[in-house]
Structures are given as C-alpha cells and as structure tokens.
C-alpha cells in the first residue's frame, strides 16, 4: 500500500511516526485517505506534529483522529491556510490530548462548496468608518479608510459579516467590539475582559484587564496567562464568531458543514465518538503559542465590576491566526 511505503521512509526511533507504522493504524489511514493520497496525508500530519512540541506530548490516537476528520472534510492542517487546527489541551482524565478546531477559513471552504453562495465575507470596521447600521433592514453604510497602512493602525470598533445566495437571499450581522468583548468574556474561560484574580496550581494570580493587556501593562513572566487566542488574535477570533453565528443561524449547511460544527472543539475517539475536553487547573503551559490555560473560579477585583455575563447562547471555539479574507 502507498501508505506503507511513506511510513517506512519516515519511521523514526519511536514516537508518533512509530505509532503510524503499526498495521492497525495503517489500515485505518488507508480506509479514510486511500492509497494514492496516503503519502500526502502522512507528510502533512507528521510536519504538524514535528513543529509543535506541545502536540508531540498529546496522545497519538487523538492526533490521528482529528487529522483524519480534517482529511475527510478535505481541509488542510497547515497553519498558513488556517482551515483547521490540531490544538493541544489538558484533560483531567486523559492527560494531554489533541483537539480538532475548525478555522474560520474552514467555514469559508465548506460553505462555498455547497455552491449556494454568491458572496461571503467578514470585515473589521475601524474607528470613523461606520456611518450607520440598521439591524431591521440589515443595511450598513460605511466609508472605509483608503490608505491600507492607516486603516490597519486605526482602532477596531466592530465587525460586519454577510452572505448572499445565488437566488439573491441576503443576510448580514454587525456586532460592536463591546458586544464581542462581552461574548469572549462569557464563553472563553481563559479570557477576562476585566481584571480578576484566578486560581492556579501555584495559588491565586492576578490577571489584568484586556485593555491593560493590549497596552502591555502586565509582567512579562505572566505572559503564559494570556495565551488564549482571544488575547493573541482578537480580530481573528471575532471573524470566526461572526461567521459561525451567521451561517449556523441562517446559512445553508452541507452535511460536511454540520459534521464539522458538531465535532468542532472536541477530542475525537477511535470509534468516532467525541468528548469535550475537561481541562486541568491553570498552569504555565510548555508552549505558550499553542496551549491555552484554563481559568478556574474567576474572582472579580473590587471596583472593577467583574466579568459581564452576556453573550449568544452558542459556545465558540478558539482559533489562531485569523485575517480578513477577500
């Protein structure tokens, strides 16, 4: 089989490559991927693991199952493409596992494949650009900043997403940045809009507000507490949220899209069942770039007002490296 030859050429002294070389795993890969696509799949998954030390600590089965789902959906695990990600998480019962996370560009790919969308886009609205938005008629009037460099530097005040079907049906959404901050604070355990104290394995730690984080007003040795994608790429996470809300409520969803949403942010077992990760107490991660710490018992700092518990009734997933797409 083609997968056999690829694995033989890549076998190392144990680890993930050796796991892939077992007969049962090779049969599982070939049943999903097929012989001619085996070498490409093997190359992509080994590359993803080799460049991520935290992922190397995850259970091999969880890595393979998440990668096979992405392959079945015909999405790429390449971080540069941003379609789906293998994200290391700590689980109280299973230890370190790889979670399947759909990237916002994966939403775009799956939606466009339905052949029903004429247009699909999402955009950050900058300060001074929004003239008006009518939520009843779903009409927006903006004057975009012409200079790209100037626009990039301007503060973001909100997010706009829309789609239009081939038959002319159109739907749009606009969220202010304030609403997005409330949403992130409510649904992400690792993000805090306001300053608060968090319980970690090292005791109570103080976490600054998001505004102070953006201004750089926090100790450098506490950077590991701000590894959530909501901190590292707030705009990218906001694009993901807007698309998820828009498509899941009003969009045409293919079978692949439904499966991707159902298994988004889950650990996939060998039998195809899924588990939502129950994460361990917050601790300093081995790789800040990929592992998001979990906050336990947010304690609002006095006079800060605490965390605002508002948001939409659907949990969101975390995604790295989001950019405005054309």
Backbone torsions as a table, in degrees:
resi	resn	phi	psi	omega
1	UNK	NA	151.6	-177.5
2	UNK	-63.0	-36.5	179.8
3	UNK	-64.2	-37.2	179.5
4	UNK	-57.7	-47.6	-178.3
5	UNK	-63.5	-40.6	-179.3
6	UNK	-64.6	-43.3	-179.3
7	UNK	-67.6	-36.9	179.9
8	UNK	-63.0	-38.7	-179.9
9	UNK	-70.5	-25.4	-173.4
10	UNK	-104.8	-0.9	-173.7
11	UNK	-61.1	135.8	179.4
12	UNK	-116.5	-172.6	180.0
13	UNK	-79.8	63.4	178.2
14	UNK	96.9	-163.8	178.7
15	UNK	74.5	-156.2	-173.1
16	UNK	-63.2	-40.3	180.0
17	UNK	-61.7	-39.3	178.4
18	UNK	-66.7	-37.9	176.6
19	UNK	-60.2	-44.5	-179.8
20	UNK	-65.1	-21.0	-175.7
21	UNK	-83.8	-4.6	178.8
22	UNK	-71.3	150.1	-176.4
23	UNK	-60.6	-42.2	-178.3
24	UNK	-62.8	-40.7	-179.5
25	UNK	-70.6	-40.3	178.7
26	UNK	-62.1	-39.2	177.6
27	UNK	-66.1	-39.0	179.0
28	UNK	-64.3	-42.0	179.5
29	UNK	-64.8	-46.4	-178.1
30	UNK	-65.3	-31.0	-179.9
31	UNK	-69.4	-27.3	-179.2
32	UNK	-97.2	-45.6	-171.9
33	UNK	-88.4	-40.7	-174.8
34	UNK	92.7	153.8	-174.6
35	UNK	-58.8	-48.9	-173.6
36	UNK	-69.9	-24.7	179.3
37	UNK	-95.4	-1.9	-178.2
38	UNK	-58.3	-51.0	-178.6
39	UNK	-59.0	-39.5	179.2
40	UNK	-64.4	-44.4	179.8
41	UNK	-62.8	-46.7	-179.8
42	UNK	-59.7	-43.7	-179.2
43	UNK	-61.9	-44.3	-176.7
44	UNK	-68.2	-41.1	-176.4
45	UNK	-73.1	-39.0	178.3
46	UNK	-66.7	-38.4	178.2
47	UNK	-62.7	-42.2	-179.9
48	UNK	-62.7	-38.5	-179.5
49	UNK	-74.3	-41.2	-175.4
50	UNK	-64.4	-31.5	-177.0
51	UNK	-89.5	0.5	-176.2
52	UNK	-128.4	96.6	-178.7
53	UNK	-56.9	-36.9	-179.9
54	UNK	-66.5	-35.4	179.1
55	UNK	-68.6	-31.4	179.1
56	UNK	-64.3	-22.1	179.9
57	UNK	-85.8	-7.7	-177.9
58	UNK	-78.9	158.7	177.1
59	UNK	-62.5	137.3	-176.5
60	UNK	-61.7	-38.4	-178.5
61	UNK	-62.9	-39.6	-178.9
62	UNK	-68.6	-35.1	177.0
63	UNK	-64.5	-49.4	-176.8
64	UNK	-63.3	-44.7	-177.3
65	UNK	-63.5	-41.3	178.6
66	UNK	-66.1	-40.8	179.9
67	UNK	-67.1	-38.0	179.2
68	UNK	-66.7	-35.2	175.8
69	UNK	-64.5	-45.3	177.7
70	UNK	-59.5	-39.2	178.9
71	UNK	-67.1	-41.7	178.8
72	UNK	-62.7	-30.9	177.2
73	UNK	-85.4	-0.9	-178.9
74	UNK	59.7	43.7	176.1
75	UNK	-114.7	155.3	-177.7
76	UNK	-101.1	140.6	177.0
77	UNK	-83.3	2.2	-178.0
78	UNK	-62.9	124.6	177.9
79	UNK	-59.4	-29.5	179.7
80	UNK	-66.5	-32.4	179.8
81	UNK	-84.5	-28.8	174.3
82	UNK	66.8	32.2	-177.6
83	UNK	-89.7	-43.7	169.7
84	UNK	-152.8	162.6	-173.8
85	UNK	-133.4	148.8	170.5
86	UNK	-101.5	106.1	-170.9
87	UNK	-111.4	122.2	178.7
88	UNK	-69.3	135.3	174.8
89	UNK	-139.4	156.9	175.2
90	UNK	-98.7	129.8	177.8
91	UNK	-116.1	136.2	-177.0
92	UNK	-60.1	-33.6	-175.7
93	UNK	-95.3	-34.6	-172.8
94	UNK	-104.8	-9.2	-175.3
95	UNK	82.0	-147.0	-178.4
96	UNK	-79.2	125.1	-178.5
97	UNK	-133.8	158.8	177.8
98	UNK	-97.2	127.5	-179.1
99	UNK	-102.8	139.7	175.1
100	UNK	-83.0	124.0	177.1
101	UNK	-129.5	122.7	179.6
102	UNK	-77.2	128.2	176.3
103	UNK	-82.8	159.7	-176.8
104	UNK	-67.0	-26.2	175.0
105	UNK	-72.4	-22.7	171.8
106	UNK	-68.5	-38.0	173.7
107	UNK	-57.1	-44.8	-178.4
108	UNK	-62.0	-48.0	-179.2
109	UNK	-58.5	-48.3	-176.8
110	UNK	-67.4	-36.3	178.7
111	UNK	-67.6	-45.7	-177.0
112	UNK	-65.6	-30.0	-179.7
113	UNK	-65.7	-19.5	178.5
114	UNK	-67.5	-20.9	-179.8
115	UNK	73.8	12.8	-176.4
116	UNK	-102.2	-13.0	-172.9
117	UNK	-101.1	126.2	172.2
118	UNK	-84.4	-38.9	-179.0
119	UNK	-139.9	145.9	176.6
120	UNK	-155.6	120.5	-176.3
121	UNK	-155.2	161.9	176.3
122	UNK	-146.7	145.0	-172.2
123	UNK	-151.2	142.5	171.1
124	UNK	-82.4	131.9	178.0
125	UNK	-97.3	127.2	-174.5
126	UNK	-94.0	162.2	179.9
127	UNK	-57.8	128.9	179.1
128	UNK	91.1	-7.0	-177.0
129	UNK	-90.0	-34.8	-175.1
130	UNK	-78.2	121.7	175.0
131	UNK	-93.5	-48.9	175.5
132	UNK	-164.0	155.2	170.9
133	UNK	-138.0	123.8	179.1
134	UNK	-100.9	105.5	-177.0
135	UNK	-68.2	-22.3	179.0
136	UNK	-75.9	-49.4	178.9
137	UNK	-86.6	-8.0	-177.5
138	UNK	54.4	47.6	178.5
139	UNK	-113.9	132.9	179.9
140	UNK	-121.7	142.6	176.0
141	UNK	-127.3	120.2	-178.8
142	UNK	-135.7	157.8	170.9
143	UNK	-125.9	97.0	-174.6
144	UNK	-69.5	144.1	175.9
145	UNK	-67.1	126.6	-175.3
146	UNK	-70.2	-43.6	-176.6
147	UNK	-74.0	117.5	-175.6
148	UNK	-63.6	-40.7	179.9
149	UNK	-66.5	-41.8	177.6
150	UNK	-64.9	-40.2	179.9
151	UNK	-65.4	-39.1	-180.0
152	UNK	-62.0	-35.7	-177.4
153	UNK	-80.9	-20.7	-176.4
154	UNK	-67.9	143.7	178.5
155	UNK	-64.1	143.1	176.5
156	UNK	-84.5	133.6	179.4
157	UNK	-112.8	-11.8	-179.2
158	UNK	-177.0	-178.0	-176.5
159	UNK	-138.1	139.5	-178.2
160	UNK	-128.8	133.5	177.1
161	UNK	-136.5	146.5	178.1
162	UNK	-154.5	159.7	168.9
163	UNK	-140.2	159.4	175.3
164	UNK	-138.5	128.2	177.4
165	UNK	-77.9	167.9	175.6
166	UNK	-63.1	-27.9	-179.5
167	UNK	-84.5	2.4	176.3
168	UNK	98.3	-12.0	177.4
169	UNK	-63.0	134.8	-174.6
170	UNK	-133.6	143.0	177.4
171	UNK	-142.1	142.5	-179.6
172	UNK	-143.8	162.0	177.5
173	UNK	-142.3	145.2	170.7
174	UNK	-132.7	128.7	174.2
175	UNK	-120.4	135.8	172.0
176	UNK	-71.4	160.0	177.7
177	UNK	-65.0	-31.7	177.7
178	UNK	-60.8	-44.3	178.3
179	UNK	-64.3	-39.2	179.6
180	UNK	-65.5	-38.1	177.2
181	UNK	-62.9	-42.7	176.7
182	UNK	-60.5	-42.7	-178.7
183	UNK	-62.6	-47.7	-179.5
184	UNK	-63.3	-41.4	-179.1
185	UNK	-64.0	-36.3	-177.4
186	UNK	-76.7	-39.1	-170.4
187	UNK	-103.0	-13.8	177.3
188	UNK	-107.1	117.1	178.5
189	UNK	-64.6	-26.7	-174.4
190	UNK	-92.4	2.9	-178.8
191	UNK	-117.9	137.8	177.2
192	UNK	-130.9	120.2	177.4
193	UNK	-67.5	-41.3	-179.4
194	UNK	-107.1	161.7	175.9
195	UNK	-63.5	143.6	-179.8
196	UNK	-158.6	168.2	173.3
197	UNK	-103.6	138.4	179.9
198	UNK	-123.3	149.1	179.2
199	UNK	-89.5	124.3	176.9
200	UNK	-124.5	175.6	178.4
201	UNK	-67.7	-15.2	178.0
202	UNK	-98.4	7.7	-177.6
203	UNK	105.6	-166.3	-179.2
204	UNK	-74.2	137.3	177.1
205	UNK	-128.0	145.0	178.6
206	UNK	-90.9	132.8	178.7
207	UNK	-117.6	128.8	-176.6
208	UNK	-77.5	165.9	177.7
209	UNK	-68.3	163.9	178.3
210	UNK	-61.7	-38.0	179.2
211	UNK	-61.8	-41.7	177.8
212	UNK	-69.0	-35.2	176.8
213	UNK	-61.3	-46.6	179.9
214	UNK	-61.4	-35.9	-180.0
215	UNK	-78.8	-6.4	179.5
216	UNK	81.1	17.7	-177.3
217	UNK	-89.6	65.5	176.6
218	UNK	-154.2	151.6	-179.6
219	UNK	-63.2	136.4	-177.8
220	UNK	-62.1	-30.8	-180.0
221	UNK	-76.2	-3.9	174.4
222	UNK	-101.6	11.1	-176.7
223	UNK	-59.2	-28.3	-178.7
224	UNK	-63.0	-21.6	179.5
225	UNK	-77.4	-8.9	-176.9
226	UNK	-117.2	36.0	-177.5
227	UNK	-88.1	-3.0	176.9
228	UNK	-58.8	145.1	177.7
229	UNK	-62.4	-24.2	176.8
230	UNK	-66.2	-29.7	174.6
231	UNK	-80.3	-47.6	-171.2
232	UNK	-74.1	-29.0	-177.3
233	UNK	-151.8	71.8	-175.9
234	UNK	-62.1	-41.8	179.7
235	UNK	-62.3	-44.9	-179.8
236	UNK	-61.6	-41.3	177.3
237	UNK	-66.3	-33.3	179.6
238	UNK	-69.0	-39.2	176.2
239	UNK	-59.6	-43.5	179.7
240	UNK	-60.6	-45.9	-179.1
241	UNK	-62.2	-44.3	-179.1
242	UNK	-62.1	-45.4	179.8
243	UNK	-65.1	-41.2	-179.8
244	UNK	-63.3	-45.7	179.7
245	UNK	-63.4	-44.4	-175.7
246	UNK	-67.0	-51.1	-175.2
247	UNK	-71.8	-41.0	-176.9
248	UNK	-67.7	-28.5	-178.2
249	UNK	-89.7	-37.8	-171.9
250	UNK	-130.3	-8.3	-175.1
251	UNK	-86.5	160.9	171.3
252	UNK	-78.0	126.7	-175.9
253	UNK	-117.8	120.5	176.8
254	UNK	-72.5	170.4	176.8
255	UNK	-59.4	-40.9	178.6
256	UNK	-63.2	-40.4	179.4
257	UNK	-64.2	-42.5	179.0
258	UNK	-62.0	-44.4	179.8
259	UNK	-64.3	-41.8	179.9
260	UNK	-61.8	-42.7	179.3
261	UNK	-68.2	-39.4	-179.7
262	UNK	-63.8	-35.9	-175.3
263	UNK	-101.9	3.3	176.5
264	UNK	-63.8	137.3	177.1
265	UNK	64.9	33.8	178.6
266	UNK	-127.0	162.9	169.0
267	UNK	-99.6	125.2	-174.2
268	UNK	-97.5	125.1	-179.8
269	UNK	-81.6	168.2	-176.8
270	UNK	-64.8	-25.1	179.5
271	UNK	-89.3	3.6	178.9
272	UNK	94.1	-12.5	176.5
273	UNK	-71.9	162.2	-176.4
274	UNK	-125.8	152.8	175.2
275	UNK	-130.6	137.1	171.3
276	UNK	-82.3	134.3	-173.7
277	UNK	-68.0	128.8	170.5
278	UNK	-101.1	105.6	-168.2
279	UNK	-85.2	158.1	-179.4
280	UNK	-80.4	172.4	178.7
281	UNK	-58.9	150.1	-177.3
282	UNK	-56.3	133.5	174.8
283	UNK	-151.0	161.8	-178.9
284	UNK	-67.5	120.2	-175.3
285	UNK	-76.2	155.5	178.7
286	UNK	-70.0	-31.7	-179.3
287	UNK	-133.2	99.4	-175.6
288	UNK	-61.1	-28.9	-175.3
289	UNK	-67.9	-19.2	-174.3
290	UNK	-127.7	-24.1	-173.4
291	UNK	-102.0	126.4	-178.5
292	UNK	-97.3	121.9	177.7
293	UNK	-69.9	156.7	-178.6
294	UNK	-109.9	132.0	177.9
295	UNK	-90.0	134.3	178.0
296	UNK	-116.4	126.4	177.9
297	UNK	59.1	69.9	172.8
298	UNK	-57.5	127.6	177.7
299	UNK	-117.3	107.5	-177.9
300	UNK	-60.5	140.3	175.9
301	UNK	-74.8	138.6	179.8
302	UNK	-54.4	142.6	178.4
303	UNK	70.8	5.4	177.9
304	UNK	-99.8	-12.2	176.7
305	UNK	86.6	-10.2	178.0
306	UNK	72.1	-171.5	-178.7
307	UNK	-86.6	137.3	177.4
308	UNK	-80.1	124.1	-176.2
309	UNK	-95.7	53.8	175.7
310	UNK	-115.0	158.7	178.6
311	UNK	156.5	174.8	179.6
312	UNK	-78.3	156.6	-174.5
313	UNK	-83.8	30.4	177.3
314	UNK	-133.7	124.6	-178.3
315	UNK	-66.9	148.7	179.8
316	UNK	-106.8	160.4	178.0
317	UNK	-106.6	163.3	-178.5
318	UNK	-96.2	141.6	-178.8
319	UNK	-143.0	132.5	176.1
320	UNK	-86.3	162.9	165.7
321	UNK	51.6	61.1	175.7
322	UNK	-96.3	136.9	178.0
323	UNK	-130.4	155.8	174.6
324	UNK	-63.2	131.3	179.9
325	UNK	-104.1	159.2	179.8
326	UNK	-81.0	NA	NA
